[in-house]
Amino acid sequence: MVTAFVMIKANTGEADRLRDEIEAIDGVESAHIVAGDVDIIAKARVETPAEVKNIAATQIQGIDGIEDTQTYIAMD
């Protein structure tokens, strides 16, 4: 299993809606609205790094209202 954390910047006022859409994506275990440099942190658990890429680069970035993402793959 591959665990990844996706840091997400959202348009102002869109965090609640975006969190719900992100949590509905297959492979996303959870999504949390946070304070700091990003607005939402999503945790994904999938079988391959290619699936992480699909979630972060295709599905999450494809949602209207997402400004930017950064993805980190857990090493343990």
Helices and strands as residue ranges (DSSP letters): E 2-10, H 15-23, E 28-33, E 40-46, H 49-53, I 54-60, E 66-73
